[in-house]
Amino acid sequence: MISDVVVDGVSMGSLETYTFFGVTAVNESPITDASPDQSAAVGDNVFLDGSKSEDADDLQAVDSCNVNFQLTIPGIRVARITMDLKQKGQNIEASAYVKIVDDAGRAVKESTIVDDWTCNGNPLNTATASTRRDGVAKLFSEKVRVAPCASFVLEIIGASESGYTYDPSLNTVTGDTITVP
């Protein structure tokens, strides 16, 4: 039972059945077809052909478009290094804040940085650290005696994050030096 039927603004009341005439069917969404599945490697050009897209009920015009693009993986790079010294008694330690950004200059969180520290040209330690949400990681040298160490040198030897590539040639800086006063 249909409780109330209104036709052209006039209530017809309750009816058991009612036949509708001149009702247009629901418009179905167009179907897009951008080419068969393709496999491509990074750096390959990919062509998508939308000419087989259609609208099953022909109620909408379907504009097909062809797109040609190249697959790339976004890169990360070292944008900034800031260094500091911390001395306690006869021991001294260098620290560095290293900022990692993507191709667009946005901070990359949870990327892993690998570094090498030297003191007066002598190897100290290699370490890793992860960036925080702001794209900055804090790295530490090994603690050494103040007297023999005149300067600490930090060299970034790698950075990684899932879905990104690291290209050291894009770094704003790759290392830094701080002199012991």
Backbone as CSV, one residue per row, in Angstrom:
resi,resn,N_x,N_y,N_z,CA_x,CA_y,CA_z,C_x,C_y,C_z
1,MET,0.842,-1.179,0.000,0.000,0.000,0.000,0.881,1.233,0.000
2,ILE,0.624,2.156,-0.893,1.322,3.436,-0.957,0.494,4.411,-0.139
3,SER,1.110,4.998,0.916,0.328,5.809,1.850,-0.161,7.120,1.257
4,ASP,0.608,7.767,0.412,0.130,9.009,-0.185,0.885,9.247,-1.479
5,VAL,0.147,9.498,-2.547,0.732,9.792,-3.843,0.317,11.206,-4.207
6,VAL,1.314,12.028,-4.581,1.035,13.399,-4.993,1.393,13.505,-6.466
7,VAL,0.445,13.908,-7.296,0.648,14.065,-8.725,0.359,15.511,-9.076
8,ASP,1.357,16.163,-9.688,1.246,17.586,-10.060,0.725,18.427,-8.900
9,GLY,1.218,18.146,-7.694,0.859,18.938,-6.525,-0.461,18.564,-5.889
10,VAL,-1.170,17.564,-6.424,-2.478,17.171,-5.880,-2.342,15.795,-5.244
11,SER,-2.777,15.692,-3.988,-2.708,14.412,-3.302,-3.743,13.462,-3.867
12,MET,-3.329,12.252,-4.173,-4.230,11.209,-4.671,-4.655,10.286,-3.529
13,GLY,-4.116,10.525,-2.310,-4.451,9.687,-1.167,-3.697,8.369,-1.228
14,SER,-4.194,7.395,-0.451,-3.577,6.074,-0.404,-4.038,5.248,-1.581
15,LEU,-3.121,4.535,-2.197,-3.440,3.711,-3.356,-2.773,2.348,-3.226
16,GLU,-3.413,1.340,-3.777,-2.801,0.006,-3.821,-1.741,-0.049,-4.914
17,THR,-2.036,0.509,-6.064,-1.103,0.519,-7.184,-1.205,1.860,-7.886
18,TYR,-0.116,2.195,-8.608,-0.125,3.420,-9.399,0.863,3.220,-10.532
19,THR,0.516,3.593,-11.712,1.382,3.452,-12.880,1.942,4.818,-13.234
20,PHE,3.271,4.877,-13.363,3.936,6.122,-13.713,4.243,6.126,-15.198
21,PHE,3.946,7.237,-15.864,4.252,7.402,-17.284,5.204,8.566,-17.455
22,GLY,6.073,8.480,-18.478,6.973,9.596,-18.791,8.086,9.797,-17.775
23,VAL,8.433,8.741,-17.051,9.498,8.847,-16.063,10.825,8.503,-16.741
24,THR,11.825,9.358,-16.567,13.144,9.136,-17.155,13.967,8.252,-16.229
25,ALA,14.698,7.334,-16.827,15.537,6.416,-16.043,16.670,7.175,-15.358
26,VAL,17.205,6.588,-14.320,18.323,7.170,-13.596,19.545,7.204,-14.515
27,ASN,20.259,8.323,-14.494,21.448,8.477,-15.319,22.584,7.655,-14.720
28,GLU,23.115,6.724,-15.484,24.248,5.916,-15.051,25.539,6.698,-15.281
29,SER,26.509,6.489,-14.419,27.800,7.161,-14.560,28.515,6.675,-15.817
30,PRO,29.250,7.564,-16.452,30.037,7.142,-17.613,31.081,6.107,-17.206
31,ILE,31.494,5.296,-18.158,32.526,4.284,-17.931,33.799,4.780,-18.595
32,THR,34.851,4.891,-17.796,36.125,5.350,-18.355,37.013,4.157,-18.652
33,ASP,37.710,4.263,-19.751,38.649,3.225,-20.160,39.912,3.948,-20.613
34,ALA,40.931,3.900,-19.786,42.147,4.664,-20.074,43.247,3.812,-20.677
35,SER,42.934,2.721,-21.292,43.895,1.837,-21.964,43.975,0.515,-21.214
36,PRO,44.512,-0.485,-21.883,44.753,-1.754,-21.185,45.795,-1.561,-20.085
37,ASP,45.859,-2.497,-19.146,46.872,-2.445,-18.100,48.255,-2.385,-18.736
38,GLN,49.123,-1.618,-18.114,50.480,-1.460,-18.617,51.461,-1.626,-17.471
39,SER,52.639,-2.077,-17.781,53.741,-2.107,-16.830,54.796,-1.149,-17.336
40,ALA,55.379,-0.396,-16.435,56.410,0.553,-16.830,57.425,0.683,-15.717
41,ALA,58.625,1.001,-16.085,59.699,1.239,-15.123,59.830,2.741,-14.900
42,VAL,60.444,3.102,-13.798,60.694,4.513,-13.519,61.499,5.084,-14.669
43,GLY,61.084,6.242,-15.160,61.744,6.893,-16.282,61.099,6.596,-17.620
44,ASP,60.251,5.537,-17.683,59.552,5.213,-18.925,58.430,6.209,-19.179
45,ASN,58.136,6.463,-20.442,56.971,7.254,-20.808,55.763,6.325,-20.846
46,VAL,54.631,6.803,-20.352,53.391,6.027,-20.326,52.335,6.828,-21.072
47,PHE,51.583,6.165,-21.948,50.529,6.823,-22.717,49.188,6.210,-22.329
48,LEU,48.239,7.037,-21.920,46.892,6.594,-21.600,45.949,7.111,-22.672
49,ASP,45.140,6.214,-23.242,44.216,6.556,-24.322,42.796,6.401,-23.797
50,GLY,42.090,7.502,-23.660,40.729,7.466,-23.129,39.654,7.396,-24.193
51,SER,39.999,7.077,-25.432,39.022,7.105,-26.527,37.953,6.017,-26.416
52,LYS,38.157,5.005,-25.599,37.162,3.939,-25.444,36.203,4.203,-24.283
53,SER,36.306,5.361,-23.667,35.370,5.721,-22.593,33.993,5.954,-23.193
54,GLU,32.942,5.615,-22.428,31.584,5.736,-22.969,30.574,6.001,-21.872
55,ASP,29.396,6.439,-22.294,28.264,6.635,-21.392,27.169,5.680,-21.856
56,ALA,26.877,4.673,-21.048,25.951,3.600,-21.428,24.559,4.117,-21.810
57,ASP,24.085,5.157,-21.128,22.741,5.649,-21.443,22.760,6.916,-22.291
58,ASP,23.927,7.302,-22.787,24.086,8.452,-23.691,23.448,9.740,-23.175
59,LEU,23.410,9.903,-21.855,22.847,11.132,-21.294,23.907,12.195,-21.053
60,GLN,25.165,11.807,-21.078,26.250,12.767,-20.880,27.274,12.591,-21.987
61,ALA,27.842,13.706,-22.401,28.925,13.620,-23.381,30.161,13.118,-22.652
62,VAL,30.865,12.198,-23.257,32.098,11.675,-22.670,33.254,12.243,-23.472
63,ASP,34.029,13.067,-22.805,35.223,13.610,-23.442,36.366,12.645,-23.176
64,SER,36.950,12.149,-24.221,38.115,11.291,-24.018,39.350,12.161,-24.084
65,CYS,40.349,11.751,-23.371,41.600,12.490,-23.435,42.746,11.501,-23.462
66,ASN,43.806,11.923,-24.055,45.013,11.124,-24.110,46.056,11.816,-23.248
67,VAL,46.752,11.036,-22.439,47.733,11.593,-21.520,49.054,10.858,-21.711
68,ASN,50.118,11.617,-21.809,51.453,11.051,-21.892,52.247,11.596,-20.714
69,PHE,52.823,10.722,-19.901,53.602,11.183,-18.760,54.769,10.235,-18.526
70,GLN,55.682,10.675,-17.662,56.851,9.862,-17.338,56.777,9.488,-15.868
71,LEU,57.015,8.216,-15.580,57.014,7.747,-14.196,58.279,8.226,-13.494
72,THR,58.103,8.817,-12.336,59.242,9.245,-11.536,58.996,8.875,-10.079
73,ILE,60.047,8.740,-9.342,59.959,8.547,-7.900,60.424,9.845,-7.270
74,PRO,59.639,10.390,-6.331,60.072,11.643,-5.715,61.404,11.472,-4.990
75,GLY,62.173,12.527,-4.977,63.485,12.480,-4.352,63.496,13.160,-2.999
76,ILE,64.500,12.802,-2.198,64.756,13.502,-0.941,66.196,13.984,-0.960
77,ARG,66.441,15.032,-0.173,67.774,15.620,-0.131,68.009,16.283,1.217
78,VAL,69.270,16.548,1.512,69.632,17.277,2.725,69.467,18.768,2.427
79,ALA,68.649,19.431,3.229,68.394,20.855,3.013,69.234,21.749,3.923
80,ARG,69.535,21.249,5.132,70.228,22.116,6.093,70.922,21.263,7.148
81,ILE,72.080,21.742,7.604,72.789,21.138,8.732,73.170,22.257,9.686
82,THR,72.840,22.079,10.954,73.222,23.020,12.001,73.988,22.238,13.062
83,MET,75.186,22.707,13.405,76.027,21.954,14.345,76.224,22.695,15.656
84,ASP,76.535,21.901,16.701,76.753,22.446,18.037,77.757,21.561,18.762
85,LEU,78.375,22.105,19.819,79.311,21.349,20.651,78.792,21.288,22.073
86,LYS,79.058,20.161,22.737,78.691,20.001,24.135,79.923,19.460,24.864
87,GLN,80.418,20.254,25.824,81.609,19.850,26.556,81.242,19.555,27.998
88,LYS,81.770,18.446,28.494,81.585,18.087,29.899,82.949,17.658,30.416
89,GLY,83.555,18.504,31.243,84.907,18.234,31.730,85.882,18.242,30.580
90,GLN,86.674,17.170,30.464,87.668,17.065,29.397,87.114,16.402,28.138
91,ASN,85.845,16.021,28.166,85.226,15.365,27.007,84.352,16.342,26.231
92,ILE,84.327,16.147,24.932,83.502,17.002,24.068,82.807,16.131,23.027
93,GLU,81.636,16.563,22.654,80.820,15.834,21.678,80.184,16.859,20.730
94,ALA,80.151,16.525,19.450,79.478,17.389,18.475,78.101,16.811,18.187
95,SER,77.176,17.698,17.895,75.845,17.261,17.475,75.447,18.063,16.247
96,ALA,74.532,17.505,15.495,74.076,18.190,14.284,72.591,17.948,14.105
97,TYR,71.894,18.986,13.692,70.498,18.868,13.276,70.511,18.861,11.754
98,VAL,69.983,17.792,11.157,69.981,17.641,9.707,68.537,17.598,9.234
99,LYS,68.204,18.478,8.294,66.837,18.535,7.765,66.784,17.870,6.397
100,ILE,65.803,16.962,6.230,65.568,16.262,4.966,64.249,16.764,4.377
101,VAL,64.277,17.116,3.087,63.071,17.582,2.397,62.901,16.807,1.091
102,ASP,61.694,16.870,0.533,61.435,16.224,-0.755,61.663,17.213,-1.890
103,ASP,61.360,16.790,-3.107,61.577,17.637,-4.288,60.868,18.982,-4.197
104,ALA,59.732,19.013,-3.492,58.952,20.248,-3.376,59.357,21.067,-2.152
105,GLY,60.374,20.610,-1.417,60.827,21.352,-0.238,60.043,21.039,1.027
106,ARG,59.175,20.027,0.989,58.395,19.639,2.176,59.216,18.706,3.058
107,ALA,59.097,18.882,4.379,59.799,18.031,5.333,59.394,16.574,5.139
108,VAL,60.375,15.671,5.244,60.116,14.234,5.108,60.326,13.595,6.474
109,LYS,59.235,13.119,7.071,59.345,12.487,8.390,59.723,11.020,8.234
110,GLU,60.354,10.506,9.270,60.733,9.095,9.371,61.742,8.640,8.308
111,SER,62.478,9.581,7.728,63.552,9.152,6.824,64.778,8.816,7.681
112,THR,65.591,7.911,7.188,66.782,7.479,7.915,68.005,8.139,7.305
113,ILE,68.827,8.724,8.161,70.055,9.398,7.729,71.244,8.594,8.241
114,VAL,72.224,8.399,7.385,73.461,7.723,7.771,74.581,8.760,7.694
115,ASP,75.390,8.830,8.756,76.433,9.858,8.811,77.775,9.270,9.207
116,ASP,78.834,10.011,8.879,80.203,9.701,9.308,80.746,10.920,10.043
117,TRP,81.382,10.689,11.178,82.026,11.750,11.936,83.532,11.526,11.935
118,THR,84.275,12.614,11.824,85.728,12.562,11.991,86.147,13.691,12.922
119,CYS,87.314,13.506,13.532,87.912,14.541,14.384,89.355,14.679,13.928
120,ASN,89.727,15.851,13.485,91.072,16.101,12.947,91.412,15.116,11.833
121,GLY,90.406,14.697,11.056,90.627,13.775,9.955,90.620,12.311,10.354
122,ASN,90.534,12.014,11.640,90.503,10.627,12.123,89.056,10.169,12.295
123,PRO,88.718,8.988,11.789,87.336,8.497,11.907,86.912,8.349,13.364
124,LEU,85.688,8.776,13.641,85.118,8.608,14.981,84.040,7.536,14.967
125,ASN,82.959,7.827,14.277,81.854,6.874,14.267,80.957,7.099,13.057
126,THR,80.229,6.046,12.726,79.167,6.089,11.724,77.887,5.780,12.479
127,ALA,76.855,6.546,12.231,75.606,6.353,12.971,74.410,6.598,12.057
128,THR,73.248,6.234,12.540,71.999,6.512,11.824,71.026,7.187,12.778
129,ALA,70.132,7.945,12.207,69.073,8.599,12.985,67.879,8.783,12.068
130,SER,66.703,8.881,12.658,65.473,9.084,11.886,64.960,10.500,12.089
131,THR,64.388,11.048,11.019,63.831,12.399,11.113,62.496,12.374,11.854
132,ARG,62.231,13.489,12.513,60.951,13.681,13.194,59.931,14.163,12.176
133,ARG,58.774,14.524,12.658,57.689,15.017,11.805,58.094,16.262,11.019
134,ASP,59.013,17.069,11.589,59.459,18.296,10.915,60.603,18.050,9.934
135,GLY,60.964,16.772,9.725,62.015,16.428,8.777,63.423,16.565,9.329
136,VAL,63.560,16.819,10.639,64.868,17.036,11.255,65.264,15.833,12.107
137,ALA,66.524,15.426,11.975,67.096,14.376,12.821,68.274,14.969,13.580
138,LYS,68.476,14.514,14.816,69.630,14.959,15.591,70.656,13.843,15.590
139,LEU,71.879,14.185,15.165,72.972,13.230,15.055,74.057,13.600,16.064
140,PHE,74.766,12.582,16.577,75.802,12.812,17.583,77.111,12.155,17.178
141,SER,78.203,12.878,17.448,79.528,12.279,17.274,79.842,11.451,18.509
142,GLU,80.904,10.705,18.403,81.451,10.020,19.560,82.062,11.080,20.482
143,LYS,82.039,10.852,21.795,82.692,11.774,22.735,84.191,11.536,22.679
144,VAL,84.952,12.641,22.665,86.414,12.549,22.629,87.004,13.520,23.644
145,ARG,88.288,13.361,23.909,88.995,14.310,24.783,89.128,15.635,24.040
146,VAL,88.970,16.723,24.755,89.014,18.051,24.160,90.367,18.337,23.520
147,ALA,91.457,18.071,24.231,92.795,18.483,23.785,93.155,18.001,22.378
148,PRO,92.989,16.716,22.041,93.446,16.330,20.703,92.475,16.699,19.579
149,CYS,91.269,17.103,19.879,90.292,17.359,18.812,90.131,18.852,18.561
150,ALA,90.552,19.298,17.389,90.428,20.711,17.037,89.147,21.001,16.260
151,SER,88.648,20.002,15.514,87.408,20.213,14.763,86.713,18.882,14.487
152,PHE,85.401,18.940,14.448,84.575,17.788,14.087,84.050,18.009,12.674
153,VAL,84.063,16.957,11.885,83.506,17.027,10.535,82.407,15.976,10.429
154,LEU,81.263,16.423,9.950,80.129,15.531,9.714,79.940,15.388,8.213
155,GLU,79.793,14.166,7.754,79.523,13.894,6.338,78.273,13.023,6.267
156,ILE,77.266,13.467,5.520,76.066,12.657,5.314,76.381,11.678,4.189
157,ILE,76.285,10.389,4.480,76.630,9.399,3.449,75.400,8.709,2.873
158,GLY,74.242,9.004,3.422,73.033,8.411,2.853,71.781,8.878,3.559
159,ALA,70.669,8.758,2.857,69.347,9.037,3.423,68.365,8.133,2.692
160,SER,67.373,7.651,3.407,66.394,6.783,2.762,65.025,6.947,3.405
161,GLU,64.023,6.723,2.599,62.634,6.709,3.047,61.847,5.952,1.991
162,SER,60.955,5.092,2.426,60.160,4.294,1.502,59.407,5.194,0.522
163,GLY,59.494,4.885,-0.765,58.799,5.653,-1.789,59.581,6.838,-2.324
164,TYR,60.818,7.030,-1.844,61.649,8.147,-2.285,63.010,7.624,-2.744
165,THR,63.696,8.435,-3.539,65.091,8.156,-3.875,65.946,9.266,-3.286
166,TYR,67.164,8.922,-2.944,68.106,9.898,-2.413,69.185,10.145,-3.457
167,ASP,69.352,11.409,-3.833,70.371,11.794,-4.793,71.248,12.852,-4.130
168,PRO,72.442,12.477,-3.658,73.291,13.426,-2.945,73.643,14.669,-3.752
169,SER,73.591,14.563,-5.088,73.930,15.739,-5.902,72.883,16.849,-5.765
170,LEU,71.705,16.518,-5.227,70.656,17.521,-5.023,70.733,18.180,-3.648
171,ASN,71.618,17.685,-2.775,71.739,18.247,-1.431,72.116,19.717,-1.479
172,THR,71.520,20.491,-0.592,71.952,21.871,-0.400,73.323,21.848,0.262
173,VAL,73.492,20.947,1.225,74.768,20.696,1.893,74.901,19.188,2.074
174,THR,76.132,18.707,2.116,76.361,17.264,2.307,77.109,17.015,3.618
175,GLY,77.713,18.043,4.164,78.438,17.907,5.413,78.707,19.273,6.003
176,ASP,79.324,19.264,7.188,79.638,20.515,7.861,80.780,20.284,8.831
177,THR,81.407,21.367,9.252,82.530,21.320,10.191,82.268,22.295,11.325
178,ILE,82.639,21.878,12.517,82.571,22.799,13.653,83.926,22.742,14.379
179,THR,84.465,23.909,14.694,85.777,24.027,15.321,85.625,24.110,16.826
180,VAL,86.480,23.382,17.535,86.483,23.423,18.990,87.178,24.713,19.426
181,PRO,86.512,25.524,20.271,87.123,26.789,20.680,88.348,26.607,21.579
